[in-house]
Every structure is written in C-alpha cells, then in structure tokens.
C-alpha cells in the first residue's frame, strides 16, 4: 500500500514538473514533430534583436543610413602584445568588414560567433594613418533565420589601386 502511494506521489510530481516545463518552454503538441526535440522545433517567430550600441551617442550621431546586414560572424584573434598604429582593436568580422565594439569584447557577440547573423547598423569607412578601415557599427544583432534573404554585408570600398 505504501509503495502504491509513493508511486502515485512520484507520478504526480513528474506530471507537475512536465507541465511546468511545457509552460515555460512554449511547447505546443499540435506543432511538435515526433522526430524533433521540442527545444529545436521550428519557430515561426524570428529571433529577437539584441541591443548593442543603438542608444550610444556615438552611434546615433554617426551619419549614414541604418541597414540590415547578413553573414557569418567571425572572431578575430587579437594579440594584446602586438602594437598597432591604428589604435583600434577589432574582435569580430563579417563579410570583409570589422564589427566596431569600441575595442571591447561583447558577450552577446561571443555567443553568436560562427553563426549566421543579421546586424542592424551603419557602415563606416575611413582612412586612418594611410590604412583603409571598413567597419559596421552595430545597433542590434540577432541570429539569422534559416534561408534568410537579407543582403550580405557590403564589401569595403575599393582603394582605387586595382
């Protein structure tokens, strides 16, 4: 009798935990596929934008049209002991352009390295110390949906020496 009561109690606890998990994870049995875990079921909602520098004065005051760029976010290996004449350190790159982060690593970007992303931001092209610098100044970022059709990041401008 005690064993039956213990089993009923354990079953009730398991059901409650499962219901809580379903409620917090947004599981919908009508759209779930049997061959796919609930956590990776296709979503009809695009990933949410993660704000990076949209509220910074340096971003808001920068001339240029805000655009959405798409591509694979790459990490740039930085040697802290290596001096640079540009006095500018970049930790991320996409489509031939550095992603400007004020010389700091950004945890939100670290989590998206190696993934296809969309960045809402502005291009910034300048010549510093005789070297062309081509950047994307990011306001927001999100992981791109599979099959997203956003245009890739524009290439840096030609140096005119071709």
C-alpha positions as CSV (number, residue, x, y, z in Angstrom):
1,X,0.0,0.0,0.0
2,X,2.8,2.4,0.9
3,X,4.6,1.6,-2.4
4,X,1.4,2.4,-4.4
5,X,1.1,5.7,-2.6
6,X,4.8,6.5,-3.2
7,X,4.4,5.7,-6.9
8,X,1.3,7.9,-7.2
9,X,3.1,10.7,-5.5
10,X,6.1,10.3,-7.7
11,X,3.9,10.3,-10.8
12,X,2.1,13.4,-9.7
13,X,5.4,15.2,-9.1
14,X,6.7,14.2,-12.6
15,X,3.5,15.4,-14.2
16,X,3.7,18.7,-12.4
17,X,7.3,19.1,-13.5
18,X,6.5,18.3,-17.1
19,X,3.6,20.7,-17.1
20,X,5.8,23.4,-15.7
21,X,8.4,22.7,-18.4
22,X,5.8,22.8,-21.1
23,X,4.5,26.2,-19.8
24,X,8.0,27.8,-19.6
25,X,9.4,26.4,-22.9
26,X,6.3,27.2,-25.0
27,X,5.8,23.6,-26.2
28,X,2.8,23.2,-28.5
29,X,1.9,19.5,-29.1
30,X,-0.1,20.4,-32.2
31,X,3.1,21.7,-34.0
32,X,5.7,19.5,-32.5
33,X,7.3,16.8,-34.6
34,X,7.9,13.3,-33.3
35,X,11.4,13.2,-34.9
36,X,12.5,16.6,-33.4
37,X,13.0,17.5,-29.7
38,X,10.7,20.3,-28.5
39,X,13.6,22.7,-27.9
40,X,14.6,22.6,-31.6
41,X,11.1,22.6,-33.1
42,X,10.8,25.2,-35.9
43,X,9.7,28.6,-34.8
44,X,7.5,30.9,-36.8
45,X,9.0,33.9,-34.9
46,X,12.3,35.3,-35.9
47,X,15.0,35.6,-33.3
48,X,14.6,38.8,-31.2
49,X,17.0,41.7,-31.8
50,X,19.7,42.1,-29.1
51,X,20.5,45.8,-28.5
52,X,24.2,46.6,-28.7
53,X,25.0,50.3,-29.3
54,X,21.7,51.7,-30.5
55,X,21.4,54.1,-27.6
56,X,25.0,55.3,-27.6
57,X,25.5,58.9,-28.7
58,X,28.5,58.0,-31.0
59,X,26.1,55.6,-32.9
60,X,23.1,57.9,-33.0
61,X,25.2,60.9,-34.2
62,X,27.0,59.0,-36.9
63,X,25.8,60.0,-40.4
64,X,24.6,57.2,-42.7
65,X,21.7,55.1,-43.4
66,X,20.9,52.3,-41.0
67,X,20.7,49.0,-42.8
68,X,20.4,45.3,-42.0
69,X,23.5,43.2,-42.9
70,X,23.6,39.5,-43.0
71,X,26.5,37.0,-42.9
72,X,28.6,34.7,-40.7
73,X,30.0,36.4,-37.7
74,X,33.7,35.6,-37.2
75,X,36.0,36.1,-34.3
76,X,39.3,37.9,-34.9
77,X,42.3,36.6,-33.0
78,X,43.9,39.6,-31.2
79,X,47.4,39.6,-29.8
80,X,47.4,42.0,-26.9
81,X,51.2,42.3,-27.1
82,X,51.1,43.4,-30.7
83,X,51.2,47.1,-31.2
84,X,49.0,48.7,-33.9
85,X,49.4,52.1,-35.5
86,X,45.6,52.4,-35.9
87,X,44.9,52.5,-32.1
88,X,41.8,50.4,-32.9
89,X,41.2,46.8,-31.9
90,X,38.5,44.7,-33.5
91,X,37.4,41.3,-32.2
92,X,34.7,40.5,-34.7
93,X,34.3,40.5,-38.5
94,X,31.6,39.8,-41.1
95,X,31.8,39.9,-44.9
96,X,35.1,41.7,-45.1
97,X,34.2,44.4,-42.6
98,X,35.2,44.6,-38.9
99,X,32.4,45.0,-36.4
100,X,33.1,48.1,-34.2
101,X,32.8,47.5,-30.5
102,X,34.9,50.2,-29.0
103,X,37.9,47.9,-28.6
104,X,36.0,45.6,-26.2
105,X,34.8,42.1,-26.4
106,X,31.0,41.8,-26.2
107,X,29.4,38.7,-24.7
108,X,26.3,38.9,-26.9
109,X,28.6,38.7,-30.0
110,X,30.8,36.0,-28.4
111,X,27.7,33.8,-28.2
112,X,27.0,34.3,-32.0
113,X,30.5,33.7,-33.4
114,X,30.4,31.1,-36.1
115,X,26.7,31.6,-36.8
116,X,24.8,33.4,-39.5
117,X,23.5,36.7,-38.1
118,X,21.7,39.8,-39.1
119,X,23.1,43.1,-37.8
120,X,21.2,46.4,-37.9
121,X,23.7,49.1,-38.2
122,X,25.7,51.6,-40.3
123,X,28.8,51.2,-42.4
124,X,31.8,53.3,-41.5
125,X,34.7,53.7,-43.9
126,X,37.7,55.9,-43.1
127,X,41.4,56.2,-43.9
128,X,43.5,56.1,-40.7
129,X,47.2,56.5,-40.8
130,X,47.1,55.6,-44.5
131,X,45.2,52.4,-43.9
132,X,41.6,51.9,-45.1
133,X,39.3,50.9,-42.2
134,X,35.9,49.4,-43.1
135,X,33.5,48.7,-40.3
136,X,29.9,48.0,-39.4
137,X,28.8,50.0,-36.4
138,X,26.1,47.7,-34.9
139,X,23.0,48.9,-33.2
140,X,21.4,45.5,-32.8
141,X,22.1,41.9,-33.7
142,X,20.1,38.6,-34.0
143,X,20.7,35.1,-35.2
144,X,19.5,34.8,-38.8
145,X,16.7,32.5,-39.7
146,X,17.5,29.6,-41.9
147,X,17.1,30.8,-45.5
148,X,17.1,34.5,-44.6
149,X,17.2,36.6,-47.7
150,X,18.8,39.7,-46.3
151,X,21.6,41.2,-48.4
152,X,25.2,40.3,-47.3
153,X,27.4,43.0,-45.8
154,X,28.7,45.3,-48.5
155,X,32.4,44.9,-49.3
156,X,34.8,47.6,-48.2
157,X,35.2,50.4,-50.8
158,X,37.9,49.9,-53.5
159,X,41.2,51.6,-52.8
160,X,41.4,52.7,-56.4
161,X,44.7,50.8,-56.9
162,X,43.2,47.9,-58.9
